[in-house]
Protein backbone atom coordinates (compact mmCIF):
# COMPACT_ATOMS: atom_id res chain seq x y z
CA UNK A 1 0.00 0.00 0.00
CA UNK A 2 1.30 3.43 -0.92
CA UNK A 3 0.59 6.10 1.68
CA UNK A 4 0.02 9.54 0.25
CA UNK A 5 2.62 12.05 1.49
CA UNK A 6 1.26 14.61 3.90
CA UNK A 7 2.22 18.19 4.55
CA UNK A 8 3.78 19.12 7.90
CA UNK A 9 0.50 20.74 8.95
CA UNK A 10 -1.49 17.63 8.01
CA UNK A 11 0.95 15.42 9.89
CA UNK A 12 0.80 17.53 13.05
CA UNK A 13 -2.99 17.52 13.00
CA UNK A 14 -3.13 13.77 12.43
CA UNK A 15 -0.72 13.14 15.30
CA UNK A 16 -2.88 15.28 17.60
CA UNK A 17 -5.91 13.22 16.60
CA UNK A 18 -4.04 9.99 17.27
CA UNK A 19 -2.88 11.21 20.68
CA UNK A 20 -6.40 12.29 21.63
CA UNK A 21 -7.88 8.97 20.50
CA UNK A 22 -5.25 7.05 22.48
CA UNK A 23 -5.95 9.15 25.56
CA UNK A 24 -9.68 8.52 25.27
CA UNK A 25 -9.12 4.78 24.96
CA UNK A 26 -6.88 4.71 28.02
CA UNK A 27 -9.43 6.73 30.00
CA UNK A 28 -12.24 4.38 28.92
CA UNK A 29 -10.48 1.01 29.05
CA UNK A 30 -7.17 1.47 30.83
CA UNK A 31 -3.74 1.01 29.31
CA UNK A 32 -4.43 -2.67 28.71
CA UNK A 33 -7.29 -1.68 26.42
CA UNK A 34 -5.07 0.41 24.14
CA UNK A 35 -5.13 -1.22 20.70
CA UNK A 36 -3.79 0.24 17.46
CA UNK A 37 -6.86 -0.96 15.57
CA UNK A 38 -9.15 0.90 17.99
CA UNK A 39 -7.05 4.06 17.74
CA UNK A 40 -7.17 3.94 13.95
CA UNK A 41 -10.93 3.41 14.01
CA UNK A 42 -11.51 6.40 16.28
CA UNK A 43 -9.35 8.64 14.12
CA UNK A 44 -10.90 7.34 10.90
CA UNK A 45 -7.73 5.98 9.32
CA UNK A 46 -6.39 2.53 8.57
CA UNK A 47 -3.74 0.78 10.64
CA UNK A 48 -1.07 1.30 7.97
CA UNK A 49 -1.58 5.06 8.14
CA UNK A 50 -1.46 4.92 11.94
CA UNK A 51 1.87 3.10 11.78
CA UNK A 52 3.17 5.75 9.39
CA UNK A 53 2.72 8.33 12.14
CA UNK A 54 3.58 6.12 15.15
CA UNK A 55 5.65 3.17 13.89
CA UNK A 56 6.24 1.62 17.31
CA UNK A 57 4.88 1.34 20.83
CA UNK A 58 7.62 3.67 22.04
CA UNK A 59 6.62 6.25 19.44
CA UNK A 60 2.99 6.07 20.56
CA UNK A 61 3.90 6.50 24.24
CA UNK A 62 6.18 9.44 23.37
CA UNK A 63 3.35 11.02 21.39
CA UNK A 64 1.02 10.56 24.35
CA UNK A 65 3.57 12.11 26.68
CA UNK A 66 4.09 15.09 24.39
CA UNK A 67 0.33 15.56 24.14
CA UNK A 68 0.03 15.59 27.92
CA UNK A 69 2.96 17.98 28.31
CA UNK A 70 1.45 20.35 25.78
CA UNK A 71 -1.87 20.33 27.60
CA UNK A 72 -0.33 20.98 31.00
CA UNK A 73 1.76 23.85 29.59
CA UNK A 74 -1.28 25.35 27.88
CA UNK A 75 -3.22 25.25 31.14
CA UNK A 76 -0.39 26.93 33.03
CA UNK A 77 -0.28 29.72 30.48
CA UNK A 78 -3.93 30.56 31.10
CA UNK A 79 -3.06 32.00 34.51
CA UNK A 80 -0.42 34.68 34.80
CA UNK A 81 2.43 33.80 37.13
CA UNK A 82 4.70 36.83 36.71
CA UNK A 83 5.08 39.09 39.71
CA UNK A 84 3.34 36.82 42.24
CA UNK A 85 4.75 35.37 45.43
CA UNK A 86 5.91 31.78 45.61
CA UNK A 87 2.91 30.97 47.79
CA UNK A 88 0.60 32.38 45.14
CA UNK A 89 2.42 30.37 42.47
CA UNK A 90 1.80 27.25 44.52
CA UNK A 91 -1.87 28.19 44.83
CA UNK A 92 -1.99 28.50 41.04
CA UNK A 93 -0.60 24.97 40.77
CA UNK A 94 -3.41 23.79 43.02
CA UNK A 95 -5.90 25.73 40.89
CA UNK A 96 -4.61 24.13 37.68
CA UNK A 97 -4.90 20.66 39.19
CA UNK A 98 -8.41 21.44 40.43
CA UNK A 99 -9.42 22.77 37.01
CA UNK A 100 -8.33 19.54 35.36
CA UNK A 101 -10.19 17.50 37.98
CA UNK A 102 -13.39 19.43 37.23
CA UNK A 103 -13.18 19.94 33.47
CA UNK A 104 -10.96 17.18 32.11
CA UNK A 105 -10.80 14.33 34.66
CA UNK A 106 -9.75 11.90 31.91
CA UNK A 107 -6.37 13.64 31.86
CA UNK A 108 -5.68 12.52 35.42
CA UNK A 109 -6.93 9.02 34.59
CA UNK A 110 -4.49 8.77 31.68
CA UNK A 111 -1.55 9.99 33.76
CA UNK A 112 -2.41 7.51 36.52
CA UNK A 113 -2.69 4.64 34.04
CA UNK A 114 0.64 5.50 32.45
CA UNK A 115 2.33 5.85 35.85
CA UNK A 116 0.98 2.47 36.96
CA UNK A 117 2.12 0.86 33.71
CA UNK A 118 5.56 2.44 34.06
CA UNK A 119 6.15 0.39 37.21
CA UNK A 120 6.00 -2.79 35.13
CA UNK A 121 7.17 -1.62 31.71
CA UNK A 122 10.58 -0.01 31.31
CA UNK A 123 9.72 1.32 27.86
CA UNK A 124 6.80 3.26 29.29
CA UNK A 125 8.85 4.29 32.32
CA UNK A 126 11.58 5.73 30.10
CA UNK A 127 9.04 8.21 28.71
CA UNK A 128 6.87 8.86 31.76
CA UNK A 129 9.50 9.18 34.49
CA UNK A 130 11.03 12.36 33.02
CA UNK A 131 7.55 13.91 33.09
CA UNK A 132 7.07 12.87 36.71
CA UNK A 133 10.49 14.19 37.69
CA UNK A 134 9.87 17.40 35.76
CA UNK A 135 6.64 18.00 37.69
CA UNK A 136 8.35 17.29 41.01
CA UNK A 137 11.25 19.60 40.14
CA UNK A 138 8.83 22.34 39.09
CA UNK A 139 6.97 22.18 42.42
CA UNK A 140 10.25 21.89 44.33
CA UNK A 141 11.56 25.07 42.67
CA UNK A 142 8.44 26.96 43.79
CA UNK A 143 8.88 25.67 47.34
CA UNK A 144 12.58 26.55 47.42
CA UNK A 145 11.80 30.07 46.25
CA UNK A 146 9.06 30.36 48.88
CA UNK A 147 11.41 29.20 51.60
CA UNK A 148 13.94 31.81 50.50
CA UNK A 149 11.51 34.72 50.10
CA UNK A 150 9.75 34.04 53.41
CA UNK A 151 6.31 33.19 52.03
CA UNK A 152 6.78 29.56 53.10
CA UNK A 153 8.32 28.04 56.21
CA UNK A 154 12.14 28.26 56.38
CA UNK A 155 12.80 24.62 57.25
CA UNK A 156 11.28 23.14 54.09
CA UNK A 157 12.95 20.29 52.23
CA UNK A 158 11.70 21.24 48.72
CA UNK A 159 12.22 17.87 47.02
CA UNK A 160 10.61 15.87 49.81
CA UNK A 161 7.75 18.34 50.21
CA UNK A 162 7.11 18.40 46.44
CA UNK A 163 6.87 14.60 46.41
CA UNK A 164 4.39 14.71 49.30
CA UNK A 165 2.29 17.41 47.64
CA UNK A 166 2.02 15.58 44.32
CA UNK A 167 1.22 12.29 46.01
CA UNK A 168 -1.43 13.89 48.20
CA UNK A 169 -3.20 15.56 45.26
CA UNK A 170 -3.13 12.43 43.11
CA UNK A 171 -4.42 10.24 45.93
CA UNK A 172 -7.12 12.76 46.78
CA UNK A 173 -8.53 12.34 43.27
CA UNK A 174 -7.96 8.59 43.12
CA UNK A 175 -9.77 7.79 46.36
CA UNK A 176 -12.42 10.50 46.59
CA UNK A 177 -14.06 12.04 43.51
CA UNK A 178 -15.66 14.84 45.52
CA UNK A 179 -13.81 18.03 44.55
CA UNK A 180 -14.42 19.36 48.05
CA UNK A 181 -12.03 16.73 49.40
CA UNK A 182 -9.28 17.92 47.06
CA UNK A 183 -9.90 21.46 48.33
CA UNK A 184 -9.50 20.24 51.91
CA UNK A 185 -6.27 18.46 51.02
CA UNK A 186 -4.70 21.48 49.30
CA UNK A 187 -5.81 23.77 52.14
CA UNK A 188 -4.14 21.43 54.61
CA UNK A 189 -0.98 21.38 52.50
CA UNK A 190 -0.88 25.17 52.50
CA UNK A 191 -1.30 25.32 56.27
CA UNK A 192 1.52 22.82 56.72
CA UNK A 193 3.84 24.80 54.45
CA UNK A 194 3.24 28.17 56.05
CA UNK A 195 3.14 27.25 59.75
CA UNK A 196 5.41 25.50 62.25
CA UNK A 197 8.46 27.72 62.21
CA UNK A 198 7.62 29.96 59.26
CA UNK A 199 6.96 33.63 59.74
CA UNK A 200 5.93 34.65 56.22
CA UNK A 201 2.50 33.78 54.88
CA UNK A 202 1.44 31.68 57.86
CA UNK A 203 -1.53 32.38 60.08
CA UNK A 204 -1.05 32.42 63.83
C-alpha positions, 0 to 999 in steps of 0.5 A: 500500500502506498501512503500519500505524502502529507504536509507538515500541517497535516501530519501535526494535526493527524498526530494530535488526533491519534494522541487524543484517540489514544488518551480517550481509549486509556481513559475508557479502558485502561492502558491494557485496552489500548489497541492500534486498531481501535485508535485507527478506528476512532481517528478514521484511518487505517492501521497502515496510516497509523503506523506511518505516524507512530511506527512503534509502541515507544513512538505512541507513548512518546506522542502521548507524553508530548500531548500531555505535556502540551496540555499541562503547559497550555493550562499553566499559560492561562493563569499569569504567574509573573510578579506573584509570590511563591505561595501564590504560584503554589496556589496556582498549581493547586488551581490548575490541578483542580481545574483539570479534575473538574473539566478534564478528569480523563487527563488525570486518569491517563496519567495515573494509568501510564504511571501504573504501567511504568512500574511494570514496563521499562519502555513506558517508564523511560518516557513517563518518568522524566515527566514525573520528575519534571513535575516534582522539580517544578513544584520543588523550585516553587517551594525553594523560592518560597522558603527563600523569600519568606512566604513559606516556612524556612525549614522546608525540604523542597524535594521531599515536600514536592513529592508529598504534595504531588502524592497527596493531590493524586491520591485525593482524586484517586480515592475521593471524587468529591472536589471538596475533598481535594480542596480540603487536602490542598488547604491542609498542605498550605497550612503545613507549608506556612506554619510551624516555624515559618513567619511569612505567609502563615496564620497564627 
